[in-house]
């Protein structure tokens, strides 16, 4: 039986995920705060290198999202015996992709960064960070598959506990390894990378414990995947993998352009990036919730109830966005000061936060439509939306930065182009397409 869509049930699923996201956002803010106090160059290097890592990481996130969609659909169809095959197929994909991504990041990316970077010191530090951070791709792949299993069933408590333990260790190790406290060596940028990698290992081990003791365990019905299961998962996951990679890759290109523009523009934008993830806490929390609901309800052929689910999730997302991100309007200087205390960057960073705050609210609403497309299994069209959006976004970035030479304040208006395009295309597709009939 699918989940009911009472507000309390929706929140029961979303709140642990949001709290998990909030914990991770606090970690990002803490990381940024520590490393900015170590040095501005290190702050910029970790910011850009972190975006490169996340770009590759989104590929294995896509595998996890695809597995979640398929497993949730099987639950909706009351085919619980199929979960083991989906899980094993996803596990194989994660192992393969993790190995390929590690090789790319460890052996090739550091030299590639040096080939385009204007500042050689920033380039060298980025290479140091990526070399260590790449090791985390293996435990992260395993973590994401177990997370997909729990999210497909609407169980978010394991995700929450894993996030809390991961974040706690990360903050402690960051403080110790960046500055050399607690008897640990002072490692700066390398310390930040090592702290995050060790924390990811703990998160995976914590999730593994929950996975092994789960009462309705997938291993009790574990079956080696068949070729059909593998191909079906690849069909669903591959567009999600590509669109996630493209989305973060686009942002990475945006920051590369800013690094070539100047240190001031890059540092201001890294301040914004660090706060930005706080706004995405409710968006990401309700994103996983939306996919689970849509896939389960389509599996039970209750598509007529989906508009009610969408409206309720949109209302909740907007409310929580106001709670999490109100500081961007009311006290942005305080938020920026936590990230980076350098006075020269605070004023402009605060102005940009106010500028983009409305775009975040817009994204919170339209993301429900986009996640509906993903949850329905129409991942090829969601990829088309992403490609169209990033084409317009990158064109605007090039025009604003390279051609018109806009000030950094006006450059950040590209966020409205990105979120607006995704929203319009998603809404039109759901209104005029037979998306409900997609078989998964």
C-alpha positions as CSV (number, residue, x, y, z in Angstrom):
1,X,0.0,0.0,0.0
2,X,1.3,3.5,-0.9
3,X,1.8,6.2,1.6
4,X,-1.1,8.5,2.5
5,X,-0.7,12.2,1.7
6,X,-1.7,13.8,5.0
7,X,0.5,16.7,5.9
8,X,1.8,14.8,8.9
9,X,2.8,11.8,6.7
10,X,4.6,14.0,4.2
11,X,6.4,15.7,7.0
12,X,7.3,12.4,8.6
13,X,9.2,11.5,5.5
14,X,10.6,14.9,4.6
15,X,11.6,16.2,8.0
16,X,14.4,13.7,8.7
17,X,15.7,14.3,5.2
18,X,15.6,18.1,5.7
19,X,17.3,17.8,9.1
20,X,19.9,15.6,7.4
21,X,20.3,18.3,4.8
22,X,20.4,21.0,7.4
23,X,23.2,19.1,9.2
24,X,25.1,18.9,6.0
25,X,24.6,22.6,5.3
26,X,26.0,23.4,8.7
27,X,29.0,21.3,7.9
28,X,29.5,23.2,4.6
29,X,29.2,26.5,6.4
30,X,31.6,25.3,9.2
31,X,34.1,24.0,6.6
32,X,33.9,27.3,4.7
33,X,34.3,29.2,8.0
34,X,37.4,27.2,9.0
35,X,39.1,27.3,5.7
36,X,38.4,31.0,5.0
37,X,40.2,31.8,8.3
38,X,43.1,29.6,7.2
39,X,43.6,31.6,4.0
40,X,41.5,33.3,1.3
41,X,43.4,31.3,-1.4
42,X,42.6,28.1,0.4
43,X,39.0,29.1,0.7
44,X,38.7,29.7,-3.1
45,X,40.6,26.5,-3.9
46,X,38.4,24.3,-1.7
47,X,35.3,25.9,-3.1
48,X,36.1,25.3,-6.7
49,X,37.6,21.9,-6.2
50,X,34.6,20.9,-4.1
51,X,32.3,21.8,-7.1
52,X,34.4,19.6,-9.4
53,X,34.1,16.7,-6.9
54,X,30.3,17.2,-6.6
55,X,30.0,17.3,-10.4
56,X,31.4,13.8,-10.6
57,X,29.5,12.7,-7.4
58,X,26.2,13.5,-9.1
59,X,26.8,10.6,-11.5
60,X,26.5,8.1,-8.7
61,X,23.7,10.1,-7.1
62,X,21.9,9.5,-10.4
63,X,22.2,5.7,-10.0
64,X,20.8,6.0,-6.5
65,X,17.9,8.2,-7.6
66,X,17.1,5.8,-10.4
67,X,17.1,2.8,-8.1
68,X,14.9,4.7,-5.6
69,X,12.4,5.4,-8.4
70,X,12.3,1.8,-9.6
71,X,12.1,0.3,-6.1
72,X,9.3,2.7,-5.1
73,X,7.4,1.7,-8.2
74,X,7.8,-2.0,-7.4
75,X,6.5,-1.3,-3.9
76,X,3.5,0.6,-5.3
77,X,2.9,-2.4,-7.6
78,X,3.2,-4.8,-4.6
79,X,6.1,-6.5,-6.2
80,X,8.4,-6.5,-3.2
81,X,10.1,-9.7,-4.4
82,X,11.7,-7.6,-7.2
83,X,13.5,-5.2,-4.8
84,X,16.6,-7.5,-4.4
85,X,17.2,-7.6,-8.1
86,X,17.0,-3.8,-8.5
87,X,19.3,-3.3,-5.5
88,X,21.9,-5.7,-6.8
89,X,21.9,-4.1,-10.3
90,X,22.4,-0.7,-8.7
91,X,25.2,-2.0,-6.6
92,X,27.0,-3.3,-9.6
93,X,26.6,0.1,-11.3
94,X,27.9,2.0,-8.3
95,X,31.0,-0.2,-8.1
96,X,31.8,0.3,-11.8
97,X,31.2,4.0,-11.9
98,X,33.0,4.7,-8.6
99,X,36.1,3.0,-10.0
100,X,36.0,5.1,-13.2
101,X,35.4,8.3,-11.4
102,X,38.2,7.7,-8.9
103,X,40.6,7.1,-11.8
104,X,39.6,10.4,-13.5
105,X,39.7,12.5,-10.4
106,X,43.0,11.1,-9.0
107,X,45.0,10.8,-12.2
108,X,43.7,13.4,-14.6
109,X,41.7,16.2,-13.0
110,X,44.7,17.9,-11.1
111,X,46.6,18.4,-14.4
112,X,43.4,19.6,-16.2
113,X,42.9,22.2,-13.5
114,X,46.4,23.6,-13.9
115,X,45.8,23.8,-17.7
116,X,43.1,26.4,-17.4
117,X,43.6,28.2,-14.1
118,X,44.9,31.7,-14.0
119,X,46.2,31.5,-10.4
120,X,48.7,28.7,-10.2
121,X,48.5,28.6,-6.4
122,X,44.8,28.0,-6.4
123,X,45.2,25.4,-9.1
124,X,47.8,23.5,-7.1
125,X,45.7,23.5,-3.9
126,X,42.7,22.3,-5.9
127,X,44.7,19.3,-7.1
128,X,45.7,18.5,-3.5
129,X,42.1,18.6,-2.4
130,X,40.7,16.5,-5.3
131,X,43.5,13.8,-5.0
132,X,42.4,13.0,-1.4
133,X,38.7,13.7,-1.8
134,X,38.4,11.3,-4.8
135,X,38.8,8.3,-2.3
136,X,35.4,9.1,-0.9
137,X,33.6,8.1,-4.1
138,X,33.7,4.4,-3.1
139,X,32.0,4.7,0.3
140,X,29.6,7.3,-1.1
141,X,28.4,4.9,-3.9
142,X,27.6,2.2,-1.3
143,X,25.9,4.8,0.9
144,X,23.7,6.1,-1.9
145,X,22.4,2.6,-2.8
146,X,21.4,1.8,0.8
147,X,19.8,5.3,1.1
148,X,17.8,4.6,-2.1
149,X,16.4,1.5,-0.5
150,X,15.2,3.3,2.6
151,X,13.8,6.3,0.7
152,X,11.9,4.1,-1.7
153,X,10.1,2.7,1.4
154,X,9.6,6.1,3.0
155,X,12.0,5.3,5.8
156,X,14.2,8.3,6.4
157,X,15.4,7.8,10.0
158,X,18.6,5.9,8.9
159,X,19.5,8.8,6.6
160,X,19.1,11.3,9.4
161,X,21.3,9.4,11.9
162,X,24.0,8.7,9.4
163,X,24.0,12.5,8.5
164,X,24.3,13.5,12.1
165,X,27.3,11.2,12.8
166,X,29.0,12.1,9.5
167,X,28.6,15.8,10.1
168,X,29.8,15.6,13.7
169,X,33.0,13.8,12.8
170,X,33.6,16.1,9.9
171,X,33.5,19.3,12.0
172,X,35.8,17.8,14.6
173,X,38.3,16.5,12.0
174,X,38.1,19.7,10.0
175,X,39.1,21.8,13.1
176,X,41.9,19.4,13.9
177,X,43.4,18.7,10.5
178,X,43.1,22.2,9.0
179,X,44.7,24.0,11.9
180,X,46.6,21.2,13.7
181,X,44.5,21.0,16.9
182,X,43.9,17.9,19.1
183,X,47.4,16.7,18.4
184,X,46.7,16.3,14.7
185,X,49.0,17.6,12.0
186,X,48.3,21.0,10.4
187,X,47.3,20.1,6.8
188,X,45.3,23.0,5.5
189,X,43.5,22.2,2.3
190,X,44.6,18.5,2.5
191,X,43.2,18.4,6.0
192,X,39.8,19.6,4.8
193,X,39.7,16.9,2.1
194,X,40.8,14.1,4.5
195,X,38.3,15.2,7.2
196,X,35.4,14.9,4.7
197,X,36.6,11.6,3.3
198,X,36.9,10.0,6.7
199,X,33.4,11.3,7.6
200,X,31.9,9.8,4.5
201,X,33.4,6.4,5.5
202,X,31.7,6.7,8.9
203,X,28.4,7.6,7.2
204,X,28.5,4.6,5.0
205,X,29.3,2.3,7.9
206,X,26.4,3.7,9.9
207,X,24.0,3.2,7.0
208,X,25.3,-0.3,6.6
209,X,24.4,-1.1,10.2
210,X,20.8,0.1,9.6
211,X,20.7,-1.8,6.4
212,X,21.8,-5.1,7.9
213,X,19.2,-4.9,10.8
214,X,16.3,-3.8,8.7
215,X,13.3,-6.0,9.5
216,X,12.0,-6.1,6.0
217,X,15.4,-6.7,4.6
218,X,16.0,-6.7,0.9
219,X,18.7,-9.4,1.4
220,X,16.0,-11.8,2.5
221,X,14.7,-11.5,-1.1
222,X,18.1,-11.0,-2.6
223,X,18.4,-12.1,-6.2
224,X,21.3,-11.7,-8.6
225,X,20.1,-9.2,-11.1
226,X,19.1,-10.2,-14.6
227,X,20.2,-8.4,-17.7
228,X,16.7,-7.0,-18.0
229,X,16.9,-5.4,-14.5
230,X,20.3,-4.0,-15.3
231,X,19.2,-2.4,-18.6
232,X,16.0,-1.1,-17.1
233,X,17.8,0.6,-14.2
234,X,20.4,2.0,-16.7
235,X,17.5,3.4,-18.8
236,X,16.0,5.2,-15.9
237,X,19.2,6.2,-14.2
238,X,21.4,7.4,-17.1
239,X,19.4,10.6,-17.9
240,X,19.4,11.5,-14.2
241,X,23.1,10.8,-13.9
242,X,23.8,13.0,-16.9
243,X,21.5,15.9,-15.9
244,X,22.9,16.0,-12.4
245,X,26.5,16.0,-13.7
246,X,25.6,18.7,-16.3
247,X,23.8,20.9,-13.6
248,X,26.8,20.9,-11.2
249,X,29.2,21.0,-14.1
250,X,27.6,24.1,-15.4
251,X,28.0,25.8,-12.0
252,X,31.6,24.6,-12.0
253,X,32.1,26.4,-15.3
254,X,30.5,29.5,-13.9
255,X,33.0,29.6,-11.1
256,X,35.9,28.9,-13.4
257,X,34.9,32.0,-15.4
258,X,34.8,33.9,-12.2
259,X,38.2,32.7,-11.2
260,X,39.6,33.9,-14.5
261,X,37.8,37.2,-13.9
262,X,39.5,37.9,-10.5
263,X,39.9,36.9,-6.9
264,X,37.4,39.4,-5.6
265,X,34.6,38.1,-7.8
266,X,35.5,34.5,-7.0
267,X,35.7,35.0,-3.2
268,X,32.3,36.9,-3.1
269,X,30.7,34.1,-5.2
270,X,32.2,31.4,-2.9
271,X,30.6,33.2,0.0
272,X,27.3,33.0,-1.8
273,X,27.8,29.3,-2.7
274,X,28.4,28.4,1.0
275,X,25.2,30.0,2.1
276,X,23.3,28.8,-0.9
277,X,23.2,25.2,0.3
278,X,21.2,26.3,3.4
279,X,18.4,27.3,1.0
280,X,18.4,23.9,-0.6
281,X,17.7,22.1,2.6
282,X,13.9,22.0,2.2
283,X,14.2,21.8,-1.6
284,X,16.3,18.6,-1.4
285,X,14.3,17.2,1.6
286,X,11.0,17.4,-0.3
287,X,12.7,16.3,-3.6
288,X,13.2,12.8,-2.4
289,X,9.8,12.8,-0.8
290,X,8.2,13.8,-4.1
291,X,9.9,11.1,-6.1
292,X,8.8,8.4,-3.6
293,X,5.2,9.6,-3.6
294,X,4.8,10.0,-7.4
295,X,6.4,6.6,-8.2
296,X,4.3,4.8,-5.6
297,X,1.0,6.4,-6.6
298,X,1.6,5.8,-10.3
299,X,2.4,2.2,-9.4
300,X,-1.0,1.9,-7.7
301,X,-2.6,3.8,-10.6
302,X,-3.8,6.6,-8.3
303,X,-2.5,9.4,-10.7
304,X,-5.6,11.5,-10.1
305,X,-4.5,12.2,-6.5
306,X,-1.0,13.5,-7.6
307,X,-2.1,17.2,-8.0
308,X,-3.1,17.2,-4.3
309,X,0.2,15.8,-3.3
310,X,2.0,18.4,-5.5
311,X,0.2,21.3,-4.0
312,X,0.8,20.1,-0.4
313,X,4.5,19.6,-1.0
314,X,4.8,23.0,-2.7
315,X,3.1,24.7,0.3
316,X,5.3,22.9,2.8
317,X,8.5,23.6,0.7
318,X,7.7,27.4,0.5
319,X,7.1,27.6,4.2
320,X,10.3,25.8,5.2
321,X,12.2,27.9,2.6
322,X,11.1,31.0,4.4
323,X,12.2,29.5,7.7
324,X,15.6,28.4,6.5
325,X,16.5,31.3,4.2
326,X,14.9,34.3,5.7
327,X,18.3,35.5,6.8
328,X,19.2,36.2,3.2
329,X,16.8,39.1,3.3
330,X,16.8,40.2,6.9
331,X,20.4,39.8,8.0
332,X,22.6,38.7,5.1
333,X,25.7,40.5,6.5
334,X,25.6,38.3,9.6
335,X,25.4,35.1,7.5
336,X,28.3,36.2,5.3
337,X,30.3,37.2,8.3
338,X,30.1,33.7,9.7
339,X,31.5,32.3,6.4
340,X,34.1,34.9,5.7
341,X,34.9,37.7,8.2
342,X,36.9,39.8,5.7
343,X,35.1,43.2,5.5
344,X,36.0,43.7,1.8
345,X,33.7,40.8,0.7
346,X,30.8,41.2,3.1
347,X,28.9,44.1,1.6
348,X,28.7,42.8,-2.0
349,X,28.0,39.2,-0.9
350,X,25.1,40.5,1.2
351,X,23.6,42.4,-1.7
352,X,23.7,39.4,-3.9
353,X,22.1,37.2,-1.3
354,X,19.1,39.6,-1.2
355,X,19.0,39.6,-5.0
356,X,18.7,35.9,-5.4
357,X,16.5,35.1,-2.4
358,X,13.3,35.3,-4.5
359,X,14.8,32.9,-7.1
360,X,15.2,30.3,-4.3
361,X,11.5,30.6,-3.4
362,X,10.7,30.2,-7.1
363,X,12.8,27.1,-7.3
364,X,11.2,25.6,-4.3
365,X,7.8,25.7,-6.1
366,X,8.9,24.6,-9.5
367,X,11.2,21.8,-8.3
368,X,8.1,19.8,-7.3
369,X,7.0,19.7,-10.9
370,X,10.5,18.7,-12.0
371,X,10.7,16.0,-9.3
372,X,7.3,14.7,-10.5
373,X,8.8,14.1,-13.9
374,X,11.7,12.2,-12.3
375,X,9.4,10.2,-10.1
376,X,7.2,9.2,-13.0
377,X,10.3,7.7,-14.7
378,X,10.2,10.2,-17.6
379,X,13.9,10.8,-17.1
380,X,14.7,11.4,-20.7
381,X,12.5,14.4,-20.8
382,X,13.9,15.7,-17.6
383,X,17.3,15.5,-19.3
384,X,16.0,17.5,-22.2
385,X,14.8,20.1,-19.7
386,X,18.2,20.2,-18.0
387,X,20.2,20.5,-21.3
388,X,17.9,23.3,-22.5
389,X,18.2,25.1,-19.2
390,X,22.0,24.9,-19.0
391,X,22.4,26.0,-22.6
392,X,20.5,29.2,-21.8
393,X,22.3,29.6,-18.5
394,X,25.8,29.2,-19.9
395,X,25.0,31.5,-22.8
396,X,23.9,34.1,-20.3
397,X,27.0,33.5,-18.1
398,X,29.3,34.1,-21.1
399,X,27.4,37.1,-22.2
400,X,27.4,38.7,-18.7
401,X,31.0,37.9,-17.8
402,X,33.0,37.9,-21.0
403,X,31.1,40.1,-23.4
404,X,29.2,42.7,-21.4
405,X,31.6,42.6,-18.4
406,X,28.8,43.0,-15.9
407,X,29.6,43.7,-12.2
408,X,29.4,40.6,-10.0
409,X,26.1,41.7,-8.6
410,X,24.3,41.6,-12.0
411,X,26.1,38.4,-13.1
412,X,24.2,36.5,-10.4
413,X,20.9,37.3,-12.1
414,X,21.6,34.2,-14.2
415,X,20.0,32.2,-11.3
416,X,16.6,33.5,-12.4
417,X,17.2,32.3,-15.9
418,X,18.1,28.8,-14.6
419,X,15.2,28.3,-12.2
420,X,12.7,30.0,-14.5
421,X,13.5,27.8,-17.5
422,X,13.3,24.6,-15.4
423,X,9.9,25.7,-14.0
424,X,8.3,26.7,-17.3
425,X,9.4,23.6,-19.2
426,X,8.4,21.2,-16.3
427,X,5.0,22.8,-15.9
428,X,4.2,22.7,-19.6
429,X,5.3,19.1,-19.9
430,X,3.1,17.9,-17.1
431,X,0.2,19.9,-18.4
432,X,0.4,18.7,-22.0
433,X,1.9,15.2,-22.0
434,X,0.8,11.7,-21.3
435,X,3.6,11.3,-18.6
436,X,1.4,9.3,-16.3
437,X,1.5,6.2,-18.6
438,X,5.3,5.8,-18.4
439,X,6.3,2.2,-17.6
440,X,9.2,1.6,-15.2
